[in-house]
């Protein structure tokens, strides 16, 4: 169908995200003292600063590794059409419209997320990192599936327009 919404990875956006992760790794290395004595702070003790530095190195290092691998990913990330919504970050299955009770937005620091509220979430379990974080995402967003368009070639508003267009035709 010609007017389906399809989002693919944007190599440039993913490269930018990977460079940002590398910057946080460098900041973490500075905090642990890899480039000389650790910085001092009136707010945090030296051991707290070092702990925050290690957390930054580990978390953003992992993000950077994943980011480098994803720069070369050309697979479809999100498809919204008359059949439903398929989000590759969640599952390889399309969630049909009759299983989607509601679609809401969740925003944090200007980052917008599409949140699907499912009739029977057990029928559409998440995989990978999304599956592991599903419980935390439910508590945070109030929904079952959190869809982000960060690192793709399409916008949040375009996706929400597609949701509105197809949701009303079910």
BELCOR-V380590 format. One record per pair of residues at least 6 apart in sequence whose ideal C-beta (glycine too) atoms are under 8 Angstrom apart, sorted by the first residue. I is the first residue (numbers start at 1). GAP is how many residues later the second one is. If there is no record, write none. Layout:
i=<I & I>
gap=<GAP & GAP>
This chain:
i=<1 & 1 & 3 & 4 & 4 & 4 & 4 & 5 & 5 & 5 & 5 & 5 & 5 & 5 & 5 & 5 & 6 & 6 & 6 & 6 & 7 & 7 & 7 & 7 & 7 & 7 & 7 & 7 & 7 & 8 & 8 & 8 & 8 & 8 & 8 & 8 & 9 & 9 & 9 & 9 & 9 & 9 & 9 & 9 & 9 & 10 & 10 & 10 & 11 & 11 & 13 & 13 & 13 & 13 & 14 & 14 & 14 & 14 & 14 & 15 & 15 & 17 & 17 & 17 & 17 & 18 & 18 & 18 & 18 & 18 & 21 & 21 & 21 & 21 & 21 & 22 & 22 & 24 & 24 & 24 & 25 & 25 & 25 & 25 & 25 & 27 & 27 & 28 & 28 & 28 & 28 & 28 & 28 & 28 & 29 & 29 & 29 & 30 & 30 & 30 & 31 & 31 & 31 & 31 & 31 & 31 & 31 & 32 & 32 & 32 & 32 & 32 & 33 & 33 & 38 & 38 & 38 & 38 & 39 & 40 & 40 & 41 & 44 & 70 & 75 & 76 & 76 & 77 & 77 & 77 & 77 & 77 & 78 & 78 & 78 & 78 & 78 & 78 & 78 & 78 & 78 & 79 & 79 & 79 & 80 & 80 & 80 & 80 & 81 & 81 & 82 & 82 & 82 & 82 & 83 & 83 & 83 & 84 & 84 & 84 & 84 & 84 & 84 & 85 & 85 & 85 & 85 & 85 & 85 & 86 & 86 & 86 & 86 & 87 & 87 & 87 & 89 & 89 & 89 & 89 & 90 & 90 & 90 & 90 & 90 & 90 & 90 & 91 & 91 & 91 & 91 & 92 & 93 & 95 & 95 & 95 & 95 & 97 & 97 & 97 & 98 & 98 & 99 & 99 & 99 & 99 & 99 & 100 & 100 & 100 & 100 & 100 & 101 & 101 & 101 & 102 & 102 & 102 & 103 & 103 & 103 & 103 & 103 & 103 & 104 & 104 & 104 & 104 & 104 & 104 & 105 & 105 & 105 & 105 & 105 & 106 & 106 & 106 & 106 & 106 & 106 & 106 & 106 & 107 & 111 & 111 & 112 & 113 & 113 & 113 & 113 & 114 & 114 & 114 & 114 & 114 & 114 & 114 & 114 & 115 & 115 & 115 & 115 & 115 & 115 & 115 & 116 & 116 & 116 & 116 & 117 & 117 & 117 & 118 & 118 & 118 & 121 & 124 & 124 & 125 & 125 & 126 & 126 & 126 & 126 & 130 & 130 & 130 & 134 & 137 & 137 & 138 & 140 & 147 & 149 & 149 & 149>
gap=<80 & 81 & 162 & 75 & 76 & 77 & 158 & 73 & 74 & 75 & 76 & 149 & 153 & 154 & 156 & 157 & 70 & 72 & 73 & 148 & 69 & 70 & 71 & 72 & 142 & 145 & 146 & 147 & 152 & 66 & 67 & 68 & 69 & 144 & 145 & 146 & 61 & 62 & 64 & 65 & 66 & 68 & 142 & 143 & 144 & 141 & 142 & 143 & 60 & 61 & 137 & 138 & 139 & 140 & 53 & 56 & 57 & 59 & 137 & 52 & 56 & 46 & 50 & 133 & 134 & 45 & 46 & 49 & 50 & 53 & 39 & 40 & 42 & 43 & 46 & 38 & 42 & 32 & 35 & 36 & 31 & 32 & 35 & 36 & 39 & 26 & 29 & 24 & 25 & 26 & 27 & 28 & 29 & 32 & 6 & 24 & 28 & 8 & 9 & 23 & 7 & 8 & 18 & 19 & 21 & 22 & 25 & 6 & 18 & 21 & 22 & 25 & 17 & 20 & 8 & 11 & 12 & 15 & 10 & 6 & 9 & 8 & 8 & 81 & 13 & 10 & 12 & 10 & 11 & 12 & 72 & 75 & 7 & 8 & 9 & 10 & 69 & 71 & 74 & 76 & 81 & 6 & 7 & 15 & 79 & 82 & 83 & 86 & 81 & 85 & 15 & 84 & 87 & 88 & 11 & 13 & 14 & 10 & 11 & 12 & 13 & 15 & 16 & 9 & 10 & 15 & 31 & 62 & 78 & 6 & 7 & 8 & 9 & 8 & 58 & 60 & 39 & 41 & 58 & 59 & 34 & 36 & 37 & 40 & 41 & 55 & 57 & 33 & 34 & 35 & 36 & 35 & 31 & 21 & 23 & 29 & 50 & 69 & 70 & 73 & 21 & 72 & 19 & 20 & 21 & 24 & 25 & 16 & 17 & 18 & 19 & 67 & 16 & 17 & 18 & 14 & 15 & 41 & 11 & 12 & 13 & 14 & 60 & 64 & 10 & 11 & 13 & 37 & 38 & 39 & 7 & 8 & 9 & 10 & 55 & 6 & 7 & 9 & 34 & 35 & 36 & 37 & 40 & 6 & 37 & 39 & 44 & 28 & 33 & 34 & 35 & 32 & 33 & 34 & 35 & 42 & 45 & 46 & 49 & 26 & 27 & 28 & 29 & 30 & 31 & 32 & 27 & 28 & 29 & 31 & 25 & 26 & 27 & 6 & 26 & 27 & 23 & 20 & 21 & 6 & 9 & 6 & 7 & 8 & 19 & 7 & 15 & 16 & 10 & 6 & 9 & 6 & 6 & 12 & 6 & 7 & 10>
